[in-house]
Amino acid sequence: MCAKLHRSRQVGTTLIELILFIVIVSVGVAGILSVMNITTRYSADPMVRKQALAIAESLLEEIMLQPFTFCDPTDPNAATAASAADCTPALVQGIGATAGQTRYAEPRFNNVGDYHGFSMIGIQRLEDGAAIGGLGAYNANVAITAETLGAPAADCLRIAVTVTAPAAESITLDGYRCRYAPRAVP
């Protein structure tokens, strides 16, 4: 008679296989969690950048909507002046604020050139200069330079609005304004 040998099949896992499985899964989970941690930590950056961009766009639009005349718009000659020589001498509009004008109180900025050198530390409302909550860490600066762009000298301006965000990131938007209707006053 032949004796049959039955080999018993091993069922289950060994302790070494179980430990290796736990180590491999732990390394994978740790890697995924570290990526999620980095992603979460920097997920606010796009919000900060978008807020800085919105501030820059708003300020650039405010400036671009101002008249661009030879004379300060308060000058009685502003509507008829064909050059700076036709203005009252104290009210010739150049690049820079006209005598005592500010953004926040009377007399207010009323021409594109008035905004040159304007700086805002902490974003403030146009109406009264009050700080806007949550925007105190943002700063804005305006620089205006004369450009030719194929027009006579000083008939076109380049407006650069730079906003610095809390993370020291800065955004600069440029706009161009040409004197296409020099006698137009609001």
C-alpha positions as CSV (number, residue, x, y, z in Angstrom):
1,M,0.0,0.0,0.0
2,C,1.0,3.3,-0.8
3,A,0.9,5.9,1.8
4,K,-0.4,9.1,0.6
5,L,1.2,12.1,2.1
6,H,-1.1,15.1,2.4
7,R,0.7,18.3,2.5
8,S,-1.2,20.8,4.5
9,R,-1.6,24.1,2.7
10,Q,-0.6,27.1,4.6
11,V,-3.5,29.5,5.0
12,G,-3.1,33.2,6.1
13,T,-0.1,35.5,6.3
14,T,3.0,35.3,8.3
15,L,4.0,38.0,10.8
16,I,6.8,39.2,8.5
17,E,4.3,39.8,5.6
18,L,2.0,41.6,8.0
19,I,4.7,43.9,9.2
20,L,5.9,44.7,5.6
21,F,2.3,45.5,4.6
22,I,1.9,47.9,7.6
23,V,5.2,49.6,6.7
24,I,4.4,50.0,3.0
25,V,0.9,51.4,3.8
26,S,2.3,53.7,6.5
27,V,4.9,55.2,4.1
28,G,2.2,55.7,1.4
29,V,-0.2,57.4,3.9
30,A,2.5,59.6,5.3
31,G,3.4,60.8,1.7
32,I,-0.2,61.6,0.9
33,L,-0.7,63.5,4.1
34,S,2.5,65.5,3.6
35,V,1.3,66.5,0.1
36,M,-2.1,67.5,1.5
37,N,-0.4,69.5,4.3
38,I,1.6,71.5,1.8
39,T,-1.4,72.0,-0.4
40,T,-3.5,73.2,2.5
41,R,-0.8,75.5,3.8
42,Y,-0.4,77.3,0.5
43,S,-4.0,77.2,-0.6
44,A,-4.6,80.8,0.6
45,D,-1.9,82.2,-1.8
46,P,-4.3,82.4,-4.8
47,M,-6.8,84.3,-2.6
48,V,-4.1,86.8,-1.6
49,R,-3.0,87.2,-5.3
50,K,-6.6,87.6,-6.5
51,Q,-7.3,90.2,-3.8
52,A,-4.1,92.2,-4.7
53,L,-5.2,92.0,-8.4
54,A,-8.7,93.3,-7.5
55,I,-7.2,96.2,-5.6
56,A,-4.9,97.1,-8.5
57,E,-7.7,96.9,-11.0
58,S,-10.0,99.0,-8.9
59,L,-7.4,101.8,-8.4
60,L,-6.3,101.7,-12.1
61,E,-10.0,102.1,-13.1
62,E,-10.5,104.9,-10.7
63,I,-7.6,106.8,-12.2
64,M,-8.4,106.0,-15.8
65,L,-11.9,107.4,-15.3
66,Q,-10.6,110.8,-14.3
67,P,-10.4,113.6,-17.0
68,F,-7.0,114.2,-18.7
69,T,-7.0,117.9,-19.5
70,F,-4.3,120.7,-19.9
71,C,-5.8,122.6,-17.0
72,D,-7.1,121.4,-13.7
73,P,-10.8,120.9,-14.1
74,T,-11.5,123.7,-11.5
75,D,-9.9,126.2,-13.9
76,P,-12.6,128.2,-15.8
77,N,-10.4,127.8,-18.9
78,A,-10.3,124.0,-18.7
79,A,-13.1,123.5,-21.3
80,T,-11.5,125.8,-23.9
81,A,-7.7,125.3,-23.3
82,A,-5.9,123.9,-26.4
83,S,-2.6,123.9,-24.5
84,A,-1.2,124.5,-21.0
85,A,-0.5,128.1,-22.1
86,D,-4.3,128.7,-22.1
87,C,-4.6,127.7,-18.4
88,T,-4.6,130.0,-15.3
89,P,-0.9,129.6,-14.3
90,A,-1.6,128.2,-10.9
91,L,-4.0,125.6,-12.4
92,V,-1.9,124.0,-15.1
93,Q,-2.3,120.3,-14.8
94,G,0.9,118.4,-14.7
95,I,2.0,115.1,-13.5
96,G,1.4,115.3,-9.7
97,A,-1.3,116.6,-7.4
98,T,-2.6,120.1,-8.0
99,A,-2.2,122.4,-4.9
100,G,-3.6,120.6,-1.9
101,Q,-5.7,118.0,-3.6
102,T,-6.0,114.5,-2.0
103,R,-7.9,111.3,-2.7
104,Y,-9.9,111.4,0.5
105,A,-11.1,115.0,1.3
106,E,-11.9,118.2,-0.5
107,P,-10.3,119.3,-2.7
108,R,-10.2,115.8,-4.3
109,F,-8.1,114.5,-7.1
110,N,-9.9,115.4,-10.3
111,N,-7.4,114.7,-13.1
112,V,-5.3,111.6,-14.1
113,G,-2.0,113.4,-13.3
114,D,-3.1,114.1,-9.7
115,Y,-2.5,110.4,-8.8
116,H,1.3,110.5,-9.6
117,G,3.2,109.4,-6.5
118,F,0.0,108.5,-4.6
119,S,0.7,105.8,-2.0
120,M,-1.8,103.9,0.2
121,I,-0.5,101.9,3.2
122,G,-3.4,99.7,4.1
123,I,-6.3,99.9,1.6
124,Q,-8.8,102.7,2.3
125,R,-12.2,103.6,1.1
126,L,-12.4,106.4,-1.5
127,E,-15.4,108.1,0.2
128,D,-13.7,108.9,3.5
129,G,-10.3,107.3,3.7
130,A,-11.4,104.7,6.3
131,A,-9.5,101.5,6.4
132,I,-11.2,98.5,4.8
133,G,-11.2,95.5,7.1
134,G,-8.9,92.7,6.2
135,L,-6.9,94.8,3.7
136,G,-4.6,96.5,6.2
137,A,-1.6,94.4,5.1
138,Y,-1.9,95.5,1.4
139,N,-0.1,98.6,0.1
140,A,-0.7,100.4,-3.2
141,N,1.6,102.9,-5.1
142,V,0.9,104.8,-8.4
143,A,3.5,106.1,-10.8
144,I,2.6,108.1,-13.9
145,T,5.0,108.9,-16.7
146,A,4.6,110.6,-20.0
147,E,4.7,108.4,-23.1
148,T,4.8,109.3,-26.8
149,L,2.9,106.3,-28.4
150,G,2.8,108.2,-31.7
151,A,1.0,111.2,-30.2
152,P,2.6,114.6,-29.3
153,A,4.7,114.7,-26.2
154,A,2.8,114.7,-22.9
155,D,-0.5,113.7,-24.6
156,C,-0.2,110.1,-23.5
157,L,0.4,108.8,-20.0
158,R,1.5,105.4,-18.7
159,I,-0.2,104.6,-15.3
160,A,1.5,101.9,-13.2
161,V,-0.4,100.7,-10.2
162,T,1.6,98.4,-7.9
163,V,0.0,96.5,-5.0
164,T,2.1,94.7,-2.5
165,A,0.3,91.7,-0.8
166,P,1.0,90.5,2.7
167,A,3.3,87.7,1.5
168,A,5.6,90.4,-0.1
169,E,4.2,89.4,-3.5
170,S,3.6,92.4,-5.7
171,I,1.4,92.9,-8.7
172,T,1.8,95.8,-11.2
173,L,-0.9,96.8,-13.7
174,D,-0.2,99.3,-16.4
175,G,-2.7,101.4,-18.2
176,Y,-2.3,104.1,-20.9
177,R,-4.4,107.2,-21.1
178,C,-4.2,109.6,-24.1
179,R,-5.6,113.1,-24.4
180,Y,-8.1,112.3,-27.2
181,A,-10.5,115.1,-26.2
182,P,-8.4,117.8,-24.5
183,R,-11.4,120.1,-24.0
184,A,-13.6,117.5,-22.3
185,V,-14.3,118.2,-18.6
186,P,-16.9,116.4,-16.5
